Amino acid sequence: MWDMFTNSVTLFFQGSLFADPPKVYRQIAIGAAAIVILLFLLASIGLPVWLAAIVAGLCGGVLQPYLFKDLKYR
């Protein structure tokens, strides 16, 4: 299991894990931006920062499968 993890991480950082690395980076950036925007919106309407972070993180976790559904591996 550990070997599979280290191999996947190595391939990811070498840019060999996915067939289209720029698309992967774009999808990661979209997800991160959505989480940050949601965090600031929730904090600005008066939620405590800790609660806003939990809600934004959960929403980001729900968003990731949708963003990554069309990615192809090598």
Kinemage of the C-alpha trace (Angstrom):
@kinemage 1
@onewidth
@group {chain A} dominant
@subgroup {mainchain}
@vectorlist {calphas} color= white
{ca met a 1} P 0.000 0.000 0.000
{ca trp a 2} L 2.804 2.390 0.913
{ca asp a 3} L 4.606 1.639 -2.362
{ca met a 4} L 1.463 2.426 -4.349
{ca phe a 5} L 1.091 5.736 -2.509
{ca thr a 6} L 4.697 6.790 -3.024
{ca asn a 7} L 4.585 5.738 -6.671
{ca ser a 8} L 1.417 7.791 -7.282
{ca val a 9} L 2.862 10.844 -5.530
{ca thr a 10} L 6.103 10.539 -7.506
{ca leu a 11} L 4.230 10.251 -10.811
{ca phe a 12} L 2.016 13.212 -9.877
{ca phe a 13} L 4.954 15.513 -9.192
{ca gln a 14} L 6.736 14.324 -12.327
{ca gly a 15} L 3.616 15.182 -14.323
{ca ser a 16} L 3.174 11.579 -15.502
{ca leu a 17} L 0.135 10.458 -13.495
{ca phe a 18} L -2.546 12.186 -15.566
{ca ala a 19} L -2.883 12.335 -19.337
{ca asp a 20} L -3.492 16.107 -19.269
{ca pro a 21} L -1.627 17.690 -16.299
{ca pro a 22} L -2.653 21.308 -17.075
{ca lys a 23} L -6.326 20.291 -16.842
{ca val a 24} L -5.667 18.680 -13.443
{ca tyr a 25} L -3.961 21.810 -12.147
{ca arg a 26} L -6.808 23.963 -13.468
{ca gln a 27} L -9.427 21.787 -11.746
{ca ile a 28} L -7.471 21.888 -8.466
{ca ala a 29} L -7.266 25.691 -8.732
{ca ile a 30} L -11.008 25.960 -9.424
{ca gly a 31} L -11.793 23.835 -6.364
{ca ala a 32} L -9.408 25.781 -4.124
{ca ala a 33} L -10.790 29.115 -5.347
{ca ala a 34} L -14.351 27.979 -4.686
{ca ile a 35} L -13.425 26.954 -1.143
{ca val a 36} L -11.661 30.253 -0.419
{ca ile a 37} L -14.535 32.320 -1.828
{ca leu a 38} L -17.090 30.337 0.154
{ca leu a 39} L -14.995 30.657 3.312
{ca phe a 40} L -14.803 34.444 2.991
{ca leu a 41} L -18.510 34.730 2.160
{ca leu a 42} L -19.552 32.664 5.157
{ca ala a 43} L -17.169 34.514 7.487
{ca ser a 44} L -18.363 37.885 6.188
{ca ile a 45} L -22.017 37.095 6.918
{ca gly a 46} L -21.148 36.494 10.548
{ca leu a 47} L -20.408 32.803 10.963
{ca pro a 48} L -17.477 32.030 13.246
{ca val a 49} L -14.341 31.337 11.220
{ca trp a 50} L -14.058 27.778 12.530
{ca leu a 51} L -17.610 26.970 11.409
{ca ala a 52} L -17.129 28.704 8.061
{ca ala a 53} L -13.960 26.645 7.496
{ca ile a 54} L -15.780 23.388 8.255
{ca val a 55} L -18.677 24.215 5.937
{ca ala a 56} L -16.375 25.418 3.147
{ca gly a 57} L -14.234 22.288 3.503
{ca leu a 58} L -17.250 20.015 3.315
{ca cys a 59} L -18.559 21.825 0.251
{ca gly a 60} L -15.129 21.609 -1.357
{ca gly a 61} L -15.018 17.886 -0.650
{ca val a 62} L -18.386 17.464 -2.323
{ca leu a 63} L -17.190 19.511 -5.313
{ca gln a 64} L -13.994 17.492 -5.963
{ca pro a 65} L -15.601 14.369 -7.506
{ca tyr a 66} L -17.539 16.603 -9.902
{ca leu a 67} L -14.366 18.462 -10.906
{ca phe a 68} L -12.276 15.303 -11.308
{ca lys a 69} L -14.852 13.081 -13.042
{ca asp a 70} L -13.395 13.526 -16.554
{ca leu a 71} L -9.681 13.240 -15.734
{ca lys a 72} L -7.788 10.482 -17.497
{ca tyr a 73} L -4.881 8.579 -15.972
{ca arg a 74} L -1.906 7.231 -17.888
